[in-house]
Amino acid sequence: MRNEKLVAFGKRVRELRKNKGLSQDGFAVLSGIDRSYMGQVERGEKNVTLIKIYQLSEALGVEVADLFPRVDG
């Protein structure tokens, strides 16, 4: 069973990636994260480390806080 917070985080990452016009493959290369791992993040299947969160924010050109959607609970 996937955690709703991980799913929300993954959806937010996907939304920001698409807004930048990046493919999942291109984003994976840009962020230095394996494409299959990136897919798992976007589907809410992986609990990413702080280092990877920073890699994602840098690749997207956003603040770390922008990666986190508001989740109740």
C-alpha positions in Angstrom: 0.0 0.0 0.0 1.4 3.4 -1.0 1.7 6.3 1.4 -0.6 9.2 0.4 2.2 11.7 1.2 4.6 9.9 -1.1 2.0 9.8 -3.9 1.3 13.6 -3.4 5.0 14.3 -3.5 5.4 12.3 -6.7 2.5 14.0 -8.4 4.0 17.4 -7.5 7.3 16.4 -9.0 5.6 15.2 -12.1 3.6 18.4 -12.4 6.7 20.6 -12.1 8.6 18.4 -14.5 5.9 18.6 -17.1 5.5 22.4 -16.6 9.2 22.7 -17.5 8.6 20.7 -20.6 10.9 17.9 -19.5 10.5 14.2 -20.4 11.0 11.7 -17.6 14.2 10.5 -19.3 15.5 14.1 -19.7 14.7 15.0 -16.2 16.4 11.9 -14.9 19.6 12.7 -16.7 19.4 16.4 -15.6 18.9 15.4 -12.0 21.4 12.6 -11.9 18.8 10.1 -10.9 18.1 6.8 -12.7 15.0 6.9 -14.9 13.3 3.9 -13.4 13.9 5.3 -9.9 12.4 8.6 -11.1 9.3 6.7 -12.3 8.9 5.1 -8.9 9.3 8.5 -7.2 6.6 10.0 -9.5 4.2 7.1 -8.7 4.8 7.5 -5.0 6.6 4.2 -4.6 9.9 5.5 -3.3 10.6 7.5 -0.2 13.4 9.7 -1.5 16.4 10.9 0.5 17.1 14.5 1.4 20.0 14.5 -1.1 17.7 13.4 -3.9 15.2 16.0 -3.0 17.9 18.6 -3.4 18.9 17.1 -6.8 15.2 17.3 -7.9 14.8 20.9 -6.9 18.1 21.9 -8.6 17.2 20.1 -11.8 13.8 21.8 -11.8 15.1 25.2 -10.8 12.7 25.5 -7.8 13.1 25.8 -4.1 13.0 22.6 -2.1 9.8 23.8 -0.4 8.1 24.0 -3.9 8.4 20.2 -4.2 6.1 19.6 -1.2 2.3 19.9 -1.8 0.1 20.7 1.1 -1.1 17.4 2.6 -3.6 17.2 5.4 -2.9 14.7 8.2 
